[in-house]
Amino acid sequence: MKLVPFATLLFLTMLMHSCFEEDQAVPPYVPPDDVETISITNSIYTHQIYFDFSSGLIVAAHENIEWVLAFECLDIGFHIRVNSADLWGLAHTGSTDLSMDVSEGKGYTWMSDKSDGNPDSTAVGEWVSFPGGEAAYTNEVMLLGQFDGIDYTVEKKVQFIHVDELSYKFLVSDPELSSPDTVEVLKNELLNNVHYSFENNELKQLEPPKSDWDILFTQYFTILFTDEGDPAPYYVRGVWQNPYGLESALDTITSFADVNASNALDNEFSMAQDAIGHDWKSVEVDQASNSAEYRVRPGYTYIVRDKEKSLYKFRFTSYFNQNGEKGFPTFEYSLIGN
């Protein structure tokens, strides 16, 4: 075996090293002085988190399990919503007999509110109408149930019986034959909604005042479409916007740094509740391992215009916390006009 002299090896090593450019260290990204970074510290799989751009604060957060029904607080409001963040759904029975036994819950069609927030597309529907200005009630018995990954389990029967400018009234009972409780819900003009939990028939003020928040991080039910165009019901994690005067637009052309008050207004704004939604991240599902890989979409800049007509731009930079757990978004935002 012929040995190569050490000096020759050293020369060859130096020669090869000189043939390649040295690696250049990439400096860490530092946001400009006018850009703020916010990290969500509660998982949006388990919590609802409210953020306000004008103050730069997370103004409220609570667990998904805290409520079942939300009641609109406008003096002329009568819309009632169901908490899909905690996998609740509603089924119509077509009956006005609250004593009916529905403990098996079979044969009913389960519904969720439409994710765009359209008040005419709630699962509860038009339980009251106002012909001639007078309230007329359907008195229909409706079922509330939770999705377990396969089907809904009936938890309660409800019958909505009254609304005026100050309050709601409804009856609630267990699925089997049982005596109902009467629940009164007082409206609060400072809020979009007041919330109700079955636990102790408790009313809750979970949502901050409607003038104090802009976007809500939450899990919610929506309809997605397959590559073949077929509708598929799905639970997603994303962002809803405050119906109290907030509107948003998406810019996928202009770089985040170049979005300003002038070109931001070239985009089409929407007041749909899910206009920001969940599509700021992509997902690749591996069915073999039953796993999913999430990535924030590059080049997605959202513009929001609040009730004061202030303009903000923001973009997501991560969907994971420092421990690598999904469901903890980080985003950057900046005021660009008011």
C-alpha positions in Angstrom: 0.0 0.0 0.0 1.5 3.3 -1.1 1.3 6.1 1.4 0.7 9.7 0.3 3.1 12.1 2.1 1.5 14.3 4.7 2.7 17.5 2.9 1.0 16.4 -0.3 -2.3 15.9 1.6 -2.0 19.3 3.2 -1.4 20.9 -0.1 -4.4 19.2 -1.7 -6.7 20.2 1.2 -5.6 23.8 0.9 -6.1 23.7 -2.9 -9.6 22.3 -2.6 -10.6 24.8 0.1 -9.4 27.6 -2.2 -11.8 26.4 -5.0 -14.9 27.1 -3.0 -16.3 30.4 -1.8 -16.5 30.7 2.0 -20.0 30.5 3.5 -21.4 33.9 4.3 -23.3 34.2 7.6 -26.9 35.3 7.0 -27.8 37.9 9.6 -31.0 37.2 11.5 -34.2 39.0 10.3 -34.9 42.2 12.3 -38.3 43.8 11.7 -38.2 47.5 10.8 -38.8 49.9 13.7 -42.4 50.6 12.5 -43.3 46.8 12.5 -44.5 45.1 15.6 -44.4 41.3 16.2 -47.1 39.5 18.1 -46.9 35.8 19.2 -50.1 34.0 20.3 -49.3 32.1 23.4 -52.6 30.2 23.7 -53.3 27.4 21.3 -56.0 28.3 18.8 -57.0 24.6 18.9 -58.2 25.1 22.4 -58.7 28.9 22.9 -60.4 31.9 21.4 -58.0 34.9 21.4 -59.0 38.6 20.6 -56.5 41.1 19.3 -56.7 44.8 18.8 -54.4 46.6 16.3 -54.7 50.1 17.7 -53.5 49.1 21.1 -51.3 46.2 20.0 -52.7 44.0 22.7 -54.4 40.7 23.1 -57.4 42.0 24.9 -59.1 38.7 25.9 -58.7 35.0 25.7 -60.8 32.1 26.9 -61.1 28.4 26.4 -63.4 27.0 23.6 -65.4 25.1 26.2 -66.6 28.2 27.9 -69.8 28.6 25.9 -72.4 27.0 23.7 -74.7 29.7 22.4 -74.1 33.4 21.5 -76.9 35.9 21.5 -76.7 39.1 19.3 -76.9 42.3 21.4 -78.2 44.8 18.9 -81.5 46.3 20.2 -83.2 44.9 17.0 -81.0 41.8 17.1 -82.5 38.3 17.3 -79.7 36.1 15.8 -78.4 33.2 17.9 -75.1 31.4 17.1 -73.7 28.0 18.0 -70.1 27.4 19.2 -68.4 25.4 16.5 -65.0 26.1 18.2 -66.0 23.5 20.7 -67.6 21.3 18.0 -71.2 22.1 18.9 -73.9 21.7 16.2 -77.7 22.1 16.0 -80.5 20.0 14.5 -84.1 21.0 13.8 -86.8 18.6 14.9 -89.8 20.2 13.2 -91.7 19.7 16.4 -92.9 22.1 19.1 -93.3 19.4 21.7 -90.5 20.0 24.2 -91.4 16.8 26.1 -90.3 14.6 23.2 -87.6 12.1 23.9 -84.6 12.6 21.6 -82.0 10.9 23.7 -80.9 8.6 20.8 -80.7 11.6 18.4 -81.0 9.5 15.2 -82.3 10.7 11.9 -81.5 14.4 12.4 -79.5 16.7 10.1 -76.8 18.5 12.1 -75.9 22.1 11.1 -73.3 24.8 12.0 -73.4 28.5 11.3 -72.0 29.6 8.0 -68.4 30.7 8.6 -68.7 34.0 6.8 -70.9 35.3 9.6 -74.0 36.0 7.4 -76.8 36.4 10.0 -79.2 34.9 7.5 -77.2 31.7 7.5 -77.1 30.6 11.1 -77.9 27.0 12.2 -80.8 28.3 14.4 -82.3 30.1 11.5 -85.4 32.3 11.5 -86.9 31.2 14.8 -88.8 34.5 14.9 -90.3 36.8 12.3 -91.9 40.2 12.6 -95.0 40.5 10.3 -96.6 43.9 10.9 -93.9 44.7 13.4 -95.1 42.1 15.9 -92.9 39.1 16.9 -94.2 35.7 15.7 -92.3 32.6 17.0 -92.0 29.2 15.5 -91.5 27.6 18.9 -89.6 24.8 17.2 -87.7 22.4 19.4 -84.0 22.3 18.4 -81.3 19.9 19.5 -77.8 20.9 20.6 -75.0 18.3 20.3 -71.3 17.9 20.2 -69.3 16.2 17.5 -67.1 13.3 18.6 -65.2 12.8 15.4 -67.8 10.5 14.0 -71.2 11.8 14.9 -73.1 14.2 17.1 -74.3 13.3 20.6 -77.4 15.1 21.7 -76.8 17.1 24.9 -79.8 19.4 25.2 -83.2 20.4 23.7 -83.9 24.1 23.4 -86.9 26.1 22.5 -86.5 29.9 21.8 -89.6 31.7 22.9 -89.0 35.5 23.2 -86.8 38.4 22.1 -87.1 42.2 22.5 -84.8 45.1 22.6 -83.5 44.1 26.0 -83.4 40.4 26.3 -84.1 36.8 25.1 -85.9 33.9 26.7 -85.6 30.2 25.9 -86.4 26.8 27.4 -83.7 24.2 27.9 -84.0 20.5 29.0 -82.2 17.2 28.8 -82.7 15.0 25.7 -85.0 12.5 27.5 -88.3 13.4 29.1 -87.6 16.2 31.7 -88.8 19.4 33.0 -87.3 22.4 31.2 -85.5 25.4 32.7 -86.4 28.9 31.6 -83.3 31.0 30.8 -83.3 34.8 30.3 -80.4 36.4 28.5 -80.0 40.2 28.9 -78.5 42.1 26.0 -75.4 44.3 26.5 -75.2 47.2 24.0 -71.4 47.3 24.4 -70.9 43.8 23.0 -71.6 42.0 19.8 -72.8 39.0 21.7 -73.4 37.6 25.2 -72.7 33.9 25.7 -74.4 31.0 27.5 -73.1 27.8 28.9 -75.1 24.8 30.0 -73.0 24.5 33.1 -75.2 26.0 35.8 -77.3 27.7 33.1 -74.6 30.4 33.2 -74.5 33.6 31.2 -71.0 34.9 30.4 -69.4 38.0 29.0 -66.4 36.4 27.3 -66.1 38.7 24.3 -64.5 42.1 25.0 -66.4 45.3 24.1 -67.0 45.5 20.4 -65.0 48.7 20.1 -61.9 47.1 21.8 -60.9 44.3 19.4 -60.3 43.7 15.7 -59.6 40.0 15.0 -60.3 36.7 16.7 -58.1 33.6 16.5 -60.3 30.6 16.7 -61.2 27.1 15.6 -64.4 26.9 13.5 -66.5 24.8 11.1 -66.5 25.6 7.4 -66.9 24.0 4.0 -63.8 23.2 2.0 -63.8 21.7 -1.5 -61.8 18.8 -2.9 -59.8 18.9 -6.0 -62.8 17.6 -7.8 -65.0 20.4 -6.5 -66.9 18.4 -4.0 -67.9 20.1 -0.7 -66.3 18.7 2.5 -67.2 19.9 6.0 -64.1 20.5 8.0 -62.9 22.1 11.3 -60.1 24.6 10.6 -58.1 27.0 12.7 -57.9 30.6 11.5 -59.0 34.2 12.0 -62.4 35.9 12.2 -62.8 39.6 12.0 -64.9 41.9 14.2 -68.3 42.5 12.5 -68.4 45.9 14.2 -66.9 48.0 11.3 -63.8 46.0 10.4 -63.0 45.1 6.8 -60.0 43.4 5.3 -58.3 42.7 2.0 -55.5 40.3 0.8 -52.6 41.4 -1.3 -50.5 38.6 -2.8 -48.7 40.8 -5.4 -47.0 43.6 -3.4 -44.2 42.7 -1.0 -45.0 43.3 2.7 -42.4 46.1 2.9 -43.9 47.9 -0.1 -47.6 47.8 1.0 -48.6 51.4 1.9 -51.7 53.5 2.4 -51.9 54.3 -1.3 -51.6 50.9 -2.9 -53.4 49.1 -0.1 -56.7 50.8 -1.2 -56.3 49.2 -4.7 -57.4 45.9 -3.1 -61.0 44.7 -2.7 -62.1 44.8 1.0 -64.6 42.4 2.6 -66.6 42.5 5.8 -67.2 38.7 5.7 -66.3 37.2 9.1 -63.9 34.7 7.6 -62.4 37.0 5.0 -59.0 36.4 6.6 -59.9 32.9 7.6 -57.5 30.0 7.5 -55.9 30.1 4.0 -52.8 32.1 5.2 -51.3 28.6 5.9 -51.0 25.6 3.7 -51.3 22.0 4.8 -49.9 18.7 3.3 -51.6 15.6 4.7 -49.8 12.3 4.9 -52.6 9.7 5.1 -50.1 6.9 5.6 -48.8 8.4 8.9 -52.0 10.3 9.7 -50.0 13.5 10.0 -50.2 17.0 8.6 -47.4 19.5 7.8 -48.3 23.2 8.0 -46.5 26.1 6.4 -47.3 29.9 6.4 -47.9 31.0 2.9 -45.2 33.5 1.7 -46.3 36.7 0.0 -49.7 36.9 1.8 -50.2 40.4 3.2 -53.5 41.3 4.8 -54.8 44.9 5.1 -57.4 45.7 7.7 -59.4 48.9 8.0 -61.0 49.4 11.4 -64.0 51.4 12.5 -61.9 54.5 12.8 -60.7 54.0 9.2 -57.1 53.4 10.3 -55.2 51.1 7.9 -52.9 48.3 9.1 -51.0 45.7 7.2 -50.0 42.4 8.7 -48.6 39.0 7.7 -48.1 35.7 9.4 -44.5 34.5 10.0 -45.1 31.3 11.8 -47.7 28.8 12.9 -45.6 27.2 15.6 -44.3 28.2 19.0 -40.7 27.8 20.2 -41.4 24.2 21.2 -42.5 23.3 17.7 -46.1 23.0 18.6 -48.7 24.0 15.9 -51.5 26.3 16.6 -49.5 29.3 18.0 -49.3 31.9 15.2 -46.9 34.7 15.1 -47.6 37.8 12.9 -46.1 41.2 12.1 -48.2 44.3 11.7 -47.7 48.0 11.0 -50.0 51.1 10.9 -49.9 52.4 7.3 -52.6 55.1 7.4 -55.3 56.8 9.4 
